[in-house]
Amino acid sequence: MRDYQRIEPAHAFAYQNVFALLESRARLHPDQLFVTSLFQDVEERYTYGEFVRRVAMARSFLRAKGLIRGDAVNLIIQNSADFLILYFAALSLGVVVSPINYNFTAREMSYIVKDSRGRMLFAEEEYLPRVEAIGRELGVAPEVVVLSRNPASGPYPRLSDVLEEHAAAGERLEALAAESSGVELQDRAVIIYTSGTSGYPKGAILTHANLLADAQAIAEWFGWDRSTRTLCILPLFHNNGQVVTLLAPLWAGGSTVMVKGNISLAAFWDLVGRYEANWTSVIPTILSVLLAFKGKRTGHGLRGIVCGGALLPKRVQLDFETTFGVPIFEGYGLTETTSFSCFNPLDVERRTIGSIGLPLPVNEMAILDEDGHLLPPGEVGEICIRGFNVFLEYCNLPERNEKAFRGGWFHSGDYGSRDERGFYYIQGRKDDLIIKGGENIYPREIENVLYGHPKVKDCAVVGVEHRLWGETLVAFVETVDGQPMTAAEVEGFLKNRIADYKLPSECYFLRDLPDLPEIPKGPTKKLLRTELRKYYDAHLRQAARREG
C-alpha cells in the first residue's frame, strides 16, 4: 500500500479480494436471498448460491475470451442482476470493471473505453447505436456482447446465450475460491470516471482493498447484519450504488433490491414497503422530490437513509424527518475515497445536523492550509484524507496524481472545517465543480464543446443554486461580431456532444445584457466565475423564477 492508503492501526482484511467475500457468504448461507432485480413488471430473485452459479458461468465465458488479470471490461448497463453477475465475474479473475454512464454520448463513452483500455464492452440493446459510434470514433470496434432477450438482436452475441453455453461452469462451486486466490488486495478492481477539469473525465482506480475496507466500515458503522435489506436506486456506474447498497450489505450477509432504470420516485414508498427494505442511499435531490410528492410512507421497516453526494440543506433534512419519521445520516466522500469517508453517528441523539460527521475507522481526515499544515478547530482549509479506502491513483494522469497526493494525503479540493468534537463541515469547493442532482460536472467540459460552434467567441458556464437539483447550469455566451443566436441553437449544438444532464438550463447572450459588456476575467485572464454568479443573482435570478 502507498503512504496515503495507510493509517495506524493497520486494517485487518478478512478477505483477499471482493469475490472471496461473495463466495464466503454463498458457502455459509447458500439459500438466503441476496439480490432482487426489478425492471417494470419483471422481477428476478437470486439466493447467494444461485447468484454465484450465474457468476461462475460468466466467469467461464470471460476466461474463454482470453481475459486475464489486469485486463479491463466496460459495462453500459443499467442497475440489474446482469450488471452484478458481470461485475463479480470480472473481479473474480482480477479483471478490472469500468462502468460507463449510460447517459453519456458516444464521444464521451469513446474516451472512457480508450482511456481504460477496455478489451470487451457489455451493453444493453438500447445503447447499440452509441456503441457502434464508439467503433467509428476509435477506428477500432471493441468486442461487444449485448444484453437482450431478443433473438434477432443483430450481429452481437447475447449475454443470455453465452451464459447458457457455459452453464456447466456453474456446478464447480468448490473450485471458485481456489481459482480466485491469485487476485490480491492491491489489484485494481474498478475504474470510476468522474468529471475532469480538463474537459475530459478522469478515471479513479479503486483496488479490492478499497472496496472491502469501505464496505466493512459502512456496514459496521450502521450495525448492519443478515436482516439488512437495502434499496438501490442510485446508478451502479457511480461508486455510491456499488458500495453503500451492494457491497456493504454483502459484507453484513444481507440483501439488496436493485431497481433498473430511472424509477418514478412516486413509487419509492411502495417499493420500500413491498420489498421490506430497511436502508437506502440517496442524494439530497431525492429527498426534496419525495417531499414534493407528498406521498405517504407505507410500512415501518425503513430504519435509516444514507445521504451524500451534495450538500444537504438543513431544512430538507428536518422537513423529511418530521414528515416521514425516518432519520437521515449525512456523510461525505468522493469517488477517490471509494464512497464515504465520514458519517454522522448512528445514535440519533449524537448527530449534528449540518455536519458531515466523524471520520470512518478506516481513514483519517484533516483540515490543511495551502502549505500542508494542520489547522486548528474552527479554521477553514482543505479537507484531506488518507486511509485504506483512498484510491490508488488517477488513470493515465501522472501530473494530476502528483498534485492530488502531495504530503502523504489525498487533497479533496473541498474546503471545510472541524469543530472541537471532531465533527467536520463543508464550507465550499476549491475548484469550479458543479454538483447537479448528485452528478459532478466541470464547466470547462461544456465550454470546450461550445467553443466549437462558429458563432461563439467567448463563453462561460457557472453553477447556480436550485431548490430541487442543488445546483443547475447557466451559460453566458458572447457571439462573434455580436451575431444573433438563440438558446435553442446552443442546446441543439450541445445535445449530441455531451450528456443531457450537462445541458445548461438557462443561456444568456452578452449582446442582450448591456450591463455585462464582456465575460469577467482577472488580470491573468482567468475566468471569474464568482463574478458571473453574483451577476446572475443580482440581475437574472428573479426573472428566471418568473419564467420558470
C-alpha positions as CSV (number, residue, x, y, z in Angstrom):
1,M,0.0,0.0,0.0
2,R,1.1,3.6,-0.6
3,D,1.6,6.1,2.2
4,Y,-1.7,7.8,1.7
5,Q,-3.5,4.5,1.8
6,R,-2.4,3.6,5.3
7,I,-3.2,4.6,8.9
8,E,-2.5,3.1,12.3
9,P,-3.5,0.7,13.4
10,A,-3.4,-1.4,10.3
11,H,-6.7,-2.7,9.0
12,A,-7.3,-6.4,9.3
13,F,-8.7,-7.6,6.0
14,A,-10.8,-10.8,6.4
15,Y,-10.8,-11.5,2.6
16,Q,-8.2,-11.4,-0.1
17,N,-10.5,-10.0,-2.7
18,V,-14.1,-8.9,-3.3
19,F,-15.1,-12.2,-4.9
20,A,-13.8,-14.1,-1.8
21,L,-16.3,-12.1,0.2
22,L,-19.2,-13.2,-2.0
23,E,-18.0,-16.8,-2.2
24,S,-17.8,-16.9,1.6
25,R,-21.4,-15.7,2.0
26,A,-22.6,-18.2,-0.6
27,R,-20.9,-21.0,1.2
28,L,-22.3,-20.1,4.6
29,H,-25.8,-19.2,3.5
30,P,-26.5,-20.6,0.0
31,D,-30.3,-20.4,0.4
32,Q,-30.5,-16.9,1.7
33,L,-31.9,-14.2,-0.7
34,F,-29.1,-12.0,-2.0
35,V,-30.4,-9.8,-4.8
36,T,-33.8,-8.9,-6.2
37,S,-33.6,-7.2,-9.6
38,L,-36.6,-5.1,-10.7
39,F,-37.5,-3.8,-14.1
40,Q,-41.0,-2.6,-14.8
41,D,-43.1,-5.7,-14.1
42,V,-40.2,-8.2,-14.3
43,E,-38.7,-9.5,-11.1
44,E,-35.5,-11.7,-10.8
45,R,-34.6,-13.2,-7.4
46,Y,-31.3,-14.9,-6.6
47,T,-30.2,-16.6,-3.5
48,Y,-26.5,-16.4,-2.7
49,G,-26.0,-19.9,-4.1
50,E,-27.9,-19.3,-7.3
51,F,-26.2,-16.0,-7.8
52,V,-22.7,-17.5,-7.5
53,R,-23.6,-20.2,-10.0
54,R,-24.5,-17.4,-12.5
55,V,-21.3,-15.6,-11.8
56,A,-19.4,-18.9,-12.4
57,M,-21.0,-19.1,-15.9
58,A,-20.0,-15.5,-16.7
59,R,-16.5,-16.1,-15.3
60,S,-16.1,-19.1,-17.6
61,F,-17.1,-17.1,-20.6
62,L,-14.6,-14.3,-19.8
63,R,-11.8,-16.8,-19.4
64,A,-12.8,-18.4,-22.7
65,K,-12.4,-14.9,-24.4
66,G,-8.9,-14.8,-23.1
67,L,-9.4,-12.1,-20.4
68,I,-6.7,-12.3,-17.7
69,R,-5.8,-10.5,-14.5
70,G,-5.2,-6.8,-15.2
71,D,-7.4,-6.6,-18.4
72,A,-10.4,-4.3,-18.3
73,V,-14.1,-4.5,-19.4
74,N,-16.6,-1.7,-19.9
75,L,-20.3,-2.0,-18.9
76,I,-23.0,0.2,-20.3
77,I,-25.8,-1.4,-18.3
78,Q,-28.5,-0.1,-16.0
79,N,-28.9,-1.4,-12.5
80,S,-29.7,-5.1,-12.8
81,A,-28.7,-8.6,-11.9
82,D,-26.8,-8.8,-15.2
83,F,-24.6,-5.9,-14.2
84,L,-23.8,-7.6,-10.9
85,I,-23.1,-11.0,-12.5
86,L,-20.6,-9.5,-14.9
87,Y,-19.1,-7.3,-12.1
88,F,-18.3,-10.2,-9.8
89,A,-17.3,-12.5,-12.6
90,A,-14.7,-10.0,-13.8
91,L,-13.4,-9.2,-10.2
92,S,-13.0,-13.0,-9.6
93,L,-10.5,-13.1,-12.4
94,G,-8.7,-9.9,-11.4
95,V,-10.3,-8.2,-14.5
96,V,-10.9,-4.5,-13.9
97,V,-14.5,-3.3,-14.3
98,S,-15.0,0.2,-15.8
99,P,-18.7,1.0,-15.9
100,I,-19.9,3.8,-18.2
101,N,-22.6,6.3,-17.5
102,Y,-25.3,5.3,-20.0
103,N,-26.4,8.9,-20.3
104,F,-23.1,9.8,-21.9
105,T,-22.9,10.5,-25.6
106,A,-20.8,8.3,-28.0
107,R,-18.0,10.8,-27.8
108,E,-17.8,10.6,-24.0
109,M,-18.1,6.9,-24.0
110,S,-15.3,6.5,-26.5
111,Y,-12.9,8.4,-24.3
112,I,-13.6,6.1,-21.4
113,V,-13.2,2.9,-23.5
114,K,-9.9,4.2,-24.8
115,D,-8.6,5.5,-21.5
116,S,-9.5,2.4,-19.5
117,R,-8.1,0.2,-22.3
118,G,-11.3,-1.9,-22.2
119,R,-11.0,-5.2,-24.1
120,M,-14.7,-6.0,-24.1
121,L,-17.8,-4.0,-23.9
122,F,-21.1,-5.2,-22.5
123,A,-24.1,-3.1,-23.4
124,E,-27.9,-3.1,-23.3
125,E,-29.5,-3.2,-26.7
126,E,-30.9,0.3,-26.5
127,Y,-27.4,1.7,-26.4
128,L,-26.1,-0.1,-29.5
129,P,-26.3,3.0,-31.8
130,R,-23.8,4.7,-29.4
131,V,-21.7,1.5,-29.2
132,E,-21.4,1.4,-32.9
133,A,-20.5,5.1,-32.9
134,I,-17.7,4.2,-30.5
135,G,-16.1,2.0,-33.1
136,R,-16.2,4.8,-35.6
137,E,-14.8,7.3,-33.1
138,L,-11.9,5.0,-32.1
139,G,-11.3,3.5,-35.5
140,V,-11.4,0.0,-34.0
141,A,-14.7,-1.5,-32.9
142,P,-14.4,-3.1,-29.4
143,E,-15.7,-6.6,-28.9
144,V,-19.3,-6.3,-27.9
145,V,-21.8,-8.5,-26.0
146,V,-25.3,-7.3,-26.0
147,L,-27.8,-7.8,-23.2
148,S,-31.0,-8.7,-25.0
149,R,-33.8,-11.2,-24.8
150,N,-34.5,-10.6,-28.5
151,P,-33.1,-13.5,-30.7
152,A,-32.9,-11.0,-33.6
153,S,-30.7,-8.5,-31.8
154,G,-28.2,-8.1,-34.6
155,P,-24.6,-9.3,-35.1
156,Y,-23.6,-9.3,-31.5
157,P,-23.7,-12.3,-29.2
158,R,-26.3,-12.1,-26.4
159,L,-25.3,-12.5,-22.8
160,S,-28.1,-14.9,-22.1
161,D,-26.8,-17.2,-24.8
162,V,-23.2,-17.1,-23.8
163,L,-24.1,-17.8,-20.2
164,E,-26.1,-20.9,-21.2
165,E,-23.1,-22.1,-23.2
166,H,-21.1,-22.0,-20.1
167,A,-23.7,-23.4,-17.7
168,A,-21.6,-26.4,-16.8
169,A,-19.2,-24.0,-15.0
170,G,-21.9,-23.2,-12.5
171,E,-21.5,-26.6,-11.0
172,R,-17.9,-26.2,-10.0
173,L,-18.6,-24.1,-6.9
174,E,-15.9,-25.8,-4.8
175,A,-13.2,-24.7,-7.1
176,L,-14.2,-21.0,-7.4
177,A,-12.4,-19.7,-4.3
178,A,-9.2,-21.5,-5.2
179,E,-9.3,-20.2,-8.8
180,S,-9.7,-16.6,-7.5
181,S,-6.9,-16.9,-4.9
182,G,-4.4,-15.2,-7.2
183,V,-6.3,-11.9,-7.1
184,E,-4.8,-9.8,-4.3
185,L,-6.0,-6.9,-2.2
186,Q,-3.9,-4.3,-4.1
187,D,-5.1,-5.4,-7.5
188,R,-7.1,-2.9,-9.4
189,A,-10.8,-3.6,-9.2
190,V,-12.8,-0.8,-10.8
191,I,-12.2,2.4,-12.6
192,I,-14.9,5.0,-11.9
193,Y,-14.9,8.1,-14.2
194,T,-15.7,11.5,-12.8
195,S,-15.8,14.9,-14.5
196,G,-12.4,16.4,-15.1
197,T,-11.2,19.9,-15.0
198,S,-9.5,19.5,-18.5
199,G,-12.8,18.8,-20.2
200,Y,-12.3,15.0,-20.1
201,P,-13.5,12.7,-17.4
202,K,-10.8,11.3,-15.1
203,G,-10.7,7.7,-14.0
204,A,-10.3,6.9,-10.3
205,I,-8.7,3.5,-9.9
206,L,-10.1,1.6,-6.9
207,T,-8.5,-1.6,-5.6
208,H,-10.1,-4.7,-4.0
209,A,-8.7,-3.4,-0.6
210,N,-10.5,0.0,-1.2
211,L,-13.9,-1.7,-1.8
212,L,-13.6,-4.1,1.1
213,A,-12.4,-1.5,3.6
214,D,-15.2,1.0,2.8
215,A,-17.9,-1.7,2.6
216,Q,-16.9,-3.1,6.0
217,A,-16.7,0.3,7.6
218,I,-20.1,1.4,6.4
219,A,-21.8,-1.9,7.4
220,E,-20.2,-1.8,10.9
221,W,-20.9,1.9,11.3
222,F,-24.7,1.3,10.9
223,G,-24.8,-2.1,12.6
224,W,-25.9,-4.0,9.5
225,D,-26.4,-7.7,9.7
226,R,-28.1,-10.6,7.8
227,S,-31.5,-8.9,8.2
228,T,-30.3,-5.8,6.4
229,R,-32.0,-5.2,3.0
230,T,-31.0,-2.1,1.0
231,L,-32.9,-0.5,-1.8
232,C,-30.5,0.5,-4.5
233,I,-31.9,3.4,-6.6
234,L,-28.6,5.2,-7.4
235,P,-26.8,4.1,-10.5
236,L,-24.1,1.4,-10.4
237,F,-21.8,3.4,-12.7
238,H,-21.2,5.5,-9.6
239,N,-19.5,4.0,-6.5
240,N,-22.3,5.1,-4.1
241,G,-24.6,2.5,-5.6
242,Q,-21.8,-0.1,-5.8
243,V,-20.5,0.3,-2.2
244,V,-23.3,1.5,0.0
245,T,-26.2,-0.5,-1.3
246,L,-24.4,-3.6,-2.7
247,L,-21.0,-4.4,-1.1
248,A,-21.8,-3.1,2.4
249,P,-25.0,-5.3,2.8
250,L,-23.0,-8.1,1.2
251,W,-20.4,-7.7,3.9
252,A,-23.1,-8.0,6.5
253,G,-24.6,-11.0,4.8
254,G,-27.8,-9.1,3.9
255,S,-29.5,-8.5,0.6
256,T,-30.3,-5.7,-1.9
257,V,-33.2,-4.8,-4.1
258,M,-31.8,-3.5,-7.4
259,V,-34.1,-1.1,-9.3
260,K,-33.4,-0.8,-13.0
261,G,-33.8,2.5,-14.9
262,N,-34.9,5.9,-13.7
263,I,-37.8,4.9,-11.5
264,S,-40.6,7.3,-10.7
265,L,-39.9,8.4,-7.1
266,A,-43.7,8.3,-6.7
267,A,-43.2,4.5,-6.3
268,F,-40.5,4.9,-3.7
269,W,-42.6,4.1,-0.6
270,D,-44.4,1.3,-2.3
271,L,-41.0,-0.3,-3.2
272,V,-39.8,0.1,0.4
273,G,-42.9,-1.5,1.8
274,R,-43.4,-4.3,-0.8
275,Y,-39.8,-5.5,-0.6
276,E,-39.3,-4.7,3.1
277,A,-36.2,-2.6,2.6
278,N,-34.8,-1.2,5.8
279,W,-32.0,1.1,4.4
280,T,-31.3,3.0,1.3
281,S,-28.8,5.6,0.0
282,V,-29.8,8.8,-1.8
283,I,-28.6,12.2,-2.9
284,P,-30.3,15.3,-1.4
285,T,-32.4,15.9,-4.5
286,I,-34.2,12.7,-4.0
287,L,-35.3,13.8,-0.5
288,S,-36.6,17.1,-2.0
289,V,-38.6,15.2,-4.6
290,L,-40.1,12.8,-2.1
291,L,-41.2,15.8,0.0
292,A,-42.7,17.5,-3.1
293,F,-44.7,14.4,-4.0
294,K,-46.4,14.5,-0.5
295,G,-46.7,10.7,-0.6
296,K,-47.5,8.6,2.4
297,R,-45.0,6.3,4.0
298,T,-46.0,2.7,3.7
299,G,-44.7,0.2,6.2
300,H,-42.3,1.0,9.1
301,G,-39.3,-1.1,8.2
302,L,-37.1,1.7,6.8
303,R,-34.7,2.4,9.7
304,G,-32.5,5.0,8.1
305,I,-31.3,6.8,4.9
306,V,-27.7,7.4,4.0
307,C,-27.3,10.8,2.2
308,G,-24.4,12.3,0.4
309,G,-23.1,13.4,-3.0
310,A,-24.0,17.1,-2.4
311,L,-24.7,19.5,0.4
312,L,-27.9,18.5,2.3
313,P,-29.9,21.6,3.3
314,K,-30.9,21.6,7.0
315,R,-34.4,22.5,6.1
316,V,-34.8,19.5,3.7
317,Q,-33.4,17.1,6.4
318,L,-35.6,18.4,9.2
319,D,-38.7,18.5,7.0
320,F,-38.2,15.0,5.7
321,E,-37.6,13.5,9.2
322,T,-40.7,15.3,10.5
323,T,-42.9,14.2,7.6
324,F,-41.8,10.6,7.3
325,G,-40.2,9.7,10.7
326,V,-37.0,8.3,9.1
327,P,-33.6,9.5,10.3
328,I,-31.2,10.8,7.7
329,F,-27.5,10.1,8.2
330,E,-25.5,12.7,6.2
331,G,-21.9,11.8,5.3
332,Y,-19.2,12.9,2.9
333,G,-16.9,11.2,0.5
334,L,-15.7,11.2,-3.1
335,T,-15.1,8.7,-5.8
336,E,-11.5,8.9,-4.7
337,T,-12.3,7.7,-1.2
338,T,-14.3,4.7,-2.6
339,S,-17.6,6.1,-1.4
340,F,-17.9,7.7,2.1
341,S,-15.1,8.8,4.4
342,C,-17.2,10.2,7.3
343,F,-20.8,9.9,8.6
344,N,-22.9,11.3,11.4
345,P,-23.2,8.7,14.2
346,L,-25.9,6.0,14.2
347,D,-27.1,7.3,17.6
348,V,-29.6,9.9,16.5
349,E,-29.0,11.9,19.6
350,R,-25.3,12.3,18.8
351,R,-25.9,13.5,15.2
352,T,-25.0,17.1,14.4
353,I,-27.4,18.5,11.7
354,G,-25.5,20.4,9.2
355,S,-22.3,18.5,9.8
356,I,-20.9,15.7,7.5
357,G,-20.0,13.8,10.6
358,L,-17.0,11.9,12.0
359,P,-14.3,10.0,10.1
360,L,-14.8,6.3,9.5
361,P,-12.3,4.0,11.3
362,V,-10.6,3.0,8.0
363,N,-9.4,6.6,7.3
364,E,-8.2,9.8,8.8
365,M,-9.3,13.3,7.9
366,A,-7.6,16.7,8.4
367,I,-8.1,20.3,7.6
368,L,-4.8,21.6,6.0
369,D,-3.7,25.0,4.8
370,E,-2.1,25.8,1.5
371,D,1.3,24.7,2.8
372,G,0.0,21.4,4.1
373,H,0.0,22.4,7.8
374,L,-2.8,21.2,10.1
375,L,-5.3,23.8,11.0
376,P,-6.9,24.1,14.5
377,P,-10.7,23.5,15.1
378,G,-12.8,26.3,13.6
379,E,-10.4,27.4,10.9
380,V,-11.3,26.7,7.2
381,G,-8.9,24.8,5.0
382,E,-8.8,21.9,2.5
383,I,-10.4,18.6,3.5
384,C,-7.7,16.0,3.2
385,I,-8.0,12.2,3.7
386,R,-5.7,9.2,3.9
387,G,-6.5,5.6,4.7
388,F,-7.4,2.2,3.4
389,N,-10.3,3.5,1.3
390,V,-8.3,6.1,-0.6
391,F,-8.0,5.2,-4.2
392,L,-4.8,4.0,-5.9
393,E,-4.4,6.8,-8.5
394,Y,-6.0,8.5,-11.5
395,C,-5.8,6.6,-14.7
396,N,-3.0,7.9,-17.1
397,L,-2.7,11.2,-15.3
398,P,0.7,11.3,-13.6
399,E,0.7,15.1,-13.1
400,R,-2.7,15.1,-11.5
401,N,-1.6,12.2,-9.2
402,E,1.4,14.2,-8.0
403,K,-0.7,17.2,-7.1
404,A,-3.5,15.1,-5.5
405,F,-1.3,13.1,-3.2
406,R,1.2,15.7,-2.0
407,G,2.4,15.4,1.6
408,G,1.0,11.9,2.1
409,W,-2.6,13.0,1.9
410,F,-5.3,12.9,-0.7
411,H,-6.3,16.5,-1.3
412,S,-10.1,16.6,-2.0
413,G,-10.4,20.1,-3.4
414,D,-13.2,20.8,-0.9
415,Y,-12.9,23.5,1.8
416,G,-14.2,22.8,5.2
417,S,-13.6,22.9,9.0
418,R,-13.6,20.7,12.0
419,D,-15.1,21.5,15.4
420,E,-13.7,20.7,18.9
421,R,-15.6,17.4,19.0
422,G,-14.1,16.2,15.7
423,F,-17.2,16.8,13.5
424,Y,-16.5,18.0,10.0
425,Y,-18.3,20.7,8.0
426,I,-18.1,21.6,4.3
427,Q,-17.7,25.3,3.6
428,G,-17.4,25.3,-0.2
429,R,-15.4,23.9,-3.1
430,K,-11.9,24.8,-4.1
431,D,-12.5,24.2,-7.8
432,D,-15.3,25.0,-10.3
433,L,-17.1,21.7,-9.8
434,I,-20.9,21.9,-10.2
435,I,-23.0,19.2,-8.5
436,K,-26.4,18.8,-10.1
437,G,-28.6,16.2,-8.6
438,G,-25.6,14.3,-7.3
439,E,-23.8,14.3,-10.7
440,N,-20.4,16.0,-10.9
441,I,-20.0,18.4,-13.8
442,Y,-17.0,20.6,-14.6
443,P,-18.0,23.6,-16.6
444,R,-14.8,23.6,-18.7
445,E,-16.0,20.4,-20.4
446,I,-19.2,22.2,-21.7
447,E,-17.3,25.3,-22.6
448,N,-14.7,23.4,-24.6
449,V,-17.6,21.9,-26.7
450,L,-19.3,25.3,-27.0
451,Y,-16.2,26.9,-28.5
452,G,-16.6,24.6,-31.4
453,H,-19.7,26.5,-32.6
454,P,-18.7,29.0,-35.3
455,K,-20.8,31.8,-33.8
456,V,-19.2,31.5,-30.3
457,K,-16.4,33.9,-29.5
458,D,-16.3,33.5,-25.7
459,C,-18.4,31.6,-23.2
460,A,-18.7,30.6,-19.6
461,V,-20.8,28.1,-17.6
462,V,-21.5,28.5,-13.9
463,G,-23.5,26.6,-11.3
464,V,-26.3,28.5,-9.5
465,E,-28.4,27.4,-6.6
466,H,-31.5,25.3,-7.5
467,R,-34.1,24.3,-5.0
468,L,-34.6,20.8,-6.4
469,W,-31.2,19.8,-8.0
470,G,-29.0,21.6,-5.6
471,E,-27.3,23.4,-8.5
472,T,-28.1,23.9,-12.1
473,L,-26.1,25.2,-15.0
474,V,-26.3,28.7,-16.6
475,A,-24.3,29.6,-19.8
476,F,-23.1,33.0,-20.8
477,V,-22.2,33.4,-24.5
478,E,-20.5,36.2,-26.4
479,T,-21.0,35.7,-30.2
480,V,-18.6,36.7,-33.0
481,D,-19.4,40.3,-34.0
482,G,-22.5,40.2,-31.9
483,Q,-24.3,37.8,-34.2
484,P,-27.8,36.8,-33.2
485,M,-28.0,33.4,-31.5
486,T,-30.7,31.6,-29.5
487,A,-30.7,29.2,-26.5
488,A,-32.2,26.6,-28.8
489,E,-29.2,26.8,-31.0
490,V,-26.9,26.3,-28.1
491,E,-28.9,23.3,-26.8
492,G,-29.1,21.8,-30.3
493,F,-25.3,22.1,-30.7
494,L,-24.5,20.6,-27.3
495,K,-27.3,17.9,-27.5
496,N,-25.3,15.1,-29.1
497,R,-21.9,16.1,-27.8
498,I,-22.5,15.9,-24.0
499,A,-24.9,14.1,-21.8
500,D,-28.3,15.7,-21.3
501,Y,-27.8,16.3,-17.6
502,K,-24.9,18.6,-18.5
503,L,-27.0,20.9,-20.7
504,P,-27.4,24.4,-19.3
505,S,-30.9,25.1,-18.2
506,E,-30.5,28.8,-18.9
507,C,-28.5,30.6,-21.6
508,Y,-27.8,34.3,-21.8
509,F,-26.1,36.3,-24.6
510,L,-24.0,39.3,-23.9
511,R,-25.5,41.2,-26.8
512,D,-28.7,41.1,-24.7
513,L,-27.1,42.2,-21.4
514,P,-25.9,45.8,-21.8
515,D,-24.6,45.9,-18.2
516,L,-22.3,42.9,-18.9
517,P,-20.1,44.0,-21.8
518,E,-17.8,41.0,-21.5
519,I,-17.3,37.8,-19.6
520,P,-15.4,38.9,-16.5
521,K,-11.8,37.8,-16.2
522,G,-8.9,38.7,-13.9
523,P,-5.5,40.2,-14.7
524,T,-4.2,36.9,-15.9
525,K,-7.3,36.3,-18.0
526,K,-8.6,33.7,-15.6
527,L,-12.3,33.4,-15.8
528,L,-14.1,34.9,-12.7
529,R,-17.0,32.6,-12.2
530,T,-17.8,34.1,-8.8
531,E,-18.5,37.4,-10.5
532,L,-20.8,35.8,-13.0
533,R,-22.7,34.1,-10.2
534,K,-23.0,37.4,-8.4
535,Y,-24.3,39.0,-11.7
536,Y,-26.8,36.2,-12.1
537,D,-28.1,36.6,-8.5
538,A,-28.4,40.4,-8.9
539,H,-29.9,40.7,-12.4
540,L,-31.3,37.4,-13.7
541,R,-32.4,35.1,-10.9
542,Q,-35.8,36.8,-10.2
543,A,-36.6,36.9,-14.0
544,A,-35.7,33.2,-14.3
545,R,-38.0,32.3,-11.4
546,R,-40.9,34.2,-13.0
547,E,-40.3,32.4,-16.3
548,G,-39.8,29.0,-14.7
